[in-house]
Amino acid sequence: AFHCVKFIKNYDGDTLTVDIPNMHPFFGKNVKVRVLGLDTPEVKTDNKCEKDAARIARRLVENLLKRAQRIDLTEIDRDKYFRVLANVIVDGRSLKDVLIKENLAYEYYGGKKEKIDWCKFREGRKEEPTL
């Protein structure tokens, strides 16, 4: 596990960049991390509902991680693109659980992705998640 990592930025709801303390910069600076066990809507899509959900997920993750007192990475592995694959714990809460609770992600552990209708998936949810 890596404890007290520093949030740099996030691309979308399930891909972020961190610095890992006490690591050589070659290994610990600007490390790409994919959140373990979930998939979020894609930012680059022509589907308006998916793009809207992706933007909400991206803002939620950015706000959570910017304000976090502590971010830990656990259950670390590598994904097929050689990014770090990890459970991201934000102030004691699983980022995966937060995104799934807000209907901004579904469980995914590799293989063929589900075809999600993000308009229906997000039905009944507020535009912006409450934290």
N, C-alpha and C positions, 0 to 999 in steps of 0.2 A: 504494500500500500504506500501511497505518497500522501503525506499529511500537509495541510496548510499551503496548498498550491495557490499561485497568484493568477487570477483571471485576467486575460489579456483582451479577448474578444470572442464572439461567437458568429458563426456563419448562418446557422439556422437553429432550430430547436434541439437538434441532437449532435451537433458538431461544434466544438469550441477549441480555443487555443489557450494554453496556460504556460506559466513558468513553474518549474519544479525546484524548490529551494534545496540548497546543499548538493546540487548536481553540477557536474561540469557543463558549461554553456552548450557544448556540442550536443549533449543529451537532454539538457533541462530547460533550454530556452525555446520559446515558441513551439511548444509540443502540441500537435493536433490530437484531440481526444474525441472519440465517438462514444456517446452514451450507450452503455450496455443494456440490451434487452428491450429496445424500443425503436420505433420509426416515427418520424414526424412528417408533416406535409412538406412538399418541396417548394422552395422559393422560385426556382426557375421552371415555370409551367405556364401553359396557356389557360389552365383551368382557374377561373376567378375565385371560386370557393376555396380551392386548395391554396392558392397564392395568399388569400386573405388569412386563412388559418395559419399558414407558414409565417406570415408577418407577426401575427399575434404571439405565436410560439417563440419566435426570435426575440421579441420585445420582453416577454415574460422571463425567458432565460437570462437575457442581458440584465434586466432589472434585479432579478434574484441574485445573480453572481456578482454584480457591481456592489450590492449592499451587503453581501455576505461577510460575516466575521471570520468564518472558517470554511474552506473547501477541501475535501479529502477525495482521493481516488482509491477505490478498493476493487477487488476481484479483477485485477489488471491482466490484460492479454493484448494481442495484436489482431486487427481486423485484416480483411483481404487486401486493403490498400496500405497496409503497414502503419496505420494510425494506431495510437493507443486506444484500446477498447476497455472501458472501465465503468463501474458504478460510481456516479458522481453524488457525493453527499454534501449538501449545502446546509450549514448550521444544524447538522443532525438529521436533516430530512433528505430522502432520496429524490433527486431531480426527476428520475423516471416516474416515481409515484405522483409527483406534483403534475407533470405533463399529462399523464393518463387520467388523473382525476379531473382535469380541466378539459378533457376530450380534445387534446392537442397532440395526442400520440396514441399508438396502439403497441401492444407487445410484439416484438420481432427479434428473432435470434438467428437471422440469416436464411438463406434459401430464397425461394420464390416469394416476392412481396404480394400481399393482398392488394386487390384493387379497391381502394376506399373512395366512397362518395363523400367528400369532406363537407358538402352542404348538409347531407343527412346526418353525418357523424357529429357535426357541431350543432344540430337543431336544438333549440331550447336553451342554449348557453348564452350567457351575456357576451357582448362583443369583447370586452376586456375581462380577463380573469381577476378575481379578488384574492388578495393574499392575506 
